[in-house]
């Protein structure tokens, strides 16, 4: 039987989201940044983040796929739904659920750089630094997590567990 084990509590997440929103608000007080949520995993995080940011922001979403039903990224990134607005000359903050290998975010950053934004920064709720395959700077980071398959707070395993209000990891039967 698959087991779900809590890693980061709901209250820890909410406190960290408020802290990140405060820093983003301060860093961007003289501009109106465009927050780009990476779907599907980042939608819960982005909703809470935006509600806590104290400056005007614009939002858009980019849906990509690199996992399918697997537990590891295939390394092949597919744009499923593109942005609806122009990012030329804008300060863009990519809002991601988790940085694993870094390859998906590198692909997205390179893809969006071609559209000539003023700058692109990365905000991620979670980071697994031991899994990085490339060097990648996360400008706004919630938590570092161990090399476990995490779920909750918008992050799924085969489309399940997104509704958990906390971050947990999945212990698969073979890991016991």
N, C-alpha and C positions, 0 to 999 in steps of 0.2 A: 504494500500500500504506500502511495506517495504521501509524504508528510510535509506540512507547511510550518516553518519555524520562524517566529518573529525576530527581526534583526534591528529595526529602527521603529520606535513607537510613533503613534500619531502625534502626540504632543511634541516630540523631538522634531518631527518633520515640520509642523506648523511654526515652531520657533525659528527654525533655520530658514524657512521660506520668507518669514517676515524680515529676518536679517539680510537675506539676499536682496529682497525688494528695496530695503533701505539703502543698500550700497548702490544698486542700479539707479535708484532715484537721485542719489547724490552725484554719481558719475555722469549722469545724463541731464542734469538740471537745466542746461542751456540748449537742449534739443528735444525733439520728439522722436524717440527711437521707434523702430519697427521691430516688434517681437515676432519671430517666426517660429511657431510651434511645429515640431517634427511629430507627425502622427504615425501611429495611434498612441504610442506610449506616453507622450509628454502632455496630453490634454488636461489631465487632472492637475499636475504640477503647474502648468501654464495658467490655468484658471485661478488657482490660489495666488500665484505670483502676481498676476495682473491686478487682482483685487487689493493687493498690498502695496503696489507701486503708487507713489504720491504725485507723480508728474504725468502729463498727458502722454499716451502711447498709442501707436497704431498696432494692429495685429493682423497676421495672415498665417496660413498653414501650408506646410509642404508634407505630402505623404510619400514616404519611401518604403521600399521593401528590400530586405537583405537576409531575412531569417526564414520566411515561409513558416512551416510548422516545425522547423528544426530548433535545437537548443543552442546552436552556434551559427553565427553569420556565415552566409555562403561566400561573402567577399564580393559578390556581384550586386551592385546597388541599382535599383530600378525606381525611377520617379513615377509614382502612381498618380499623384495629383500635384500639379505645379502651383506656384504662387498666382494670386489673382491681381496683384498690384506690381507696379514698377518699383524697383529698389535703387534705381540710379540716384546717386548723391545722398542716399539715406544712411543713417547709422543703424545697422541691423544687429539684433541680438538673436542668435539661434537658441531656441529653448528645447533641450533634449532631455530625455528621461535618464539615459545611462550611456557613458562612454565605455566601450568594451575594447575592441581592437583599435578604435580610432579611425578605421578605414571608411566607415559610412560618413562620419563628420568631415573627414578630409575631402571625400567626394563631393559632399554638399557644399562645403566652403569653396572648393575650386569651381564648381558649377555656378554658384551665385556670384563669385568674383568677376566672372565674365560679363555680368550685368552692371558693373561699375558702381557698386555702393561706395559711400564714403569710407566706411569701415565695417568689419564683421567681427563680432565678439561671440563667445560661446558661453552659455549658461546651462549647466547640467545638474540635475538633482543628484545623480550618482556617478561615481567613477571607479573603475576597476584598473588601477594603474599597473598591476602585474600582468594584465592581458594586452597592453598596448603593443601594437606592431609598428607604430610610427610615433614620432614625437608630436604632441598636440597640446596647445595651450588652452586650458579651460579658464576663462576669465572669472566666472562666477560659479563656484562649486558648492553643492550641498554637503555631500558625504562621500568619503571613500569607503568602498565595500570590498570584502574578500572575494576570491574567485569562486563564487557560488552562483547558481541560477536564481536570480531574484525576481520577485513578483510583488504586486500590490501598488496602490497609489497610481493606478493607470498602466502599470507594467504587467504583461500577461505571460502565461504559459499556455500555448494553444488556445488563445482567446479567453482563458479563464483567469480569475483572481485579480482582474483590474480593479474591482470594487473594494478590495481590502483597504482600510484607511491607514494602514501601516506598510512598511517594507518587510518582506519575509524572504526566506530562501526555500527552495524546493529541495527536499531530500528524497531522491529517487530510490526505489526499492533496492537497486543494485549497489547503492552507496553505504548500506548499513553494515 
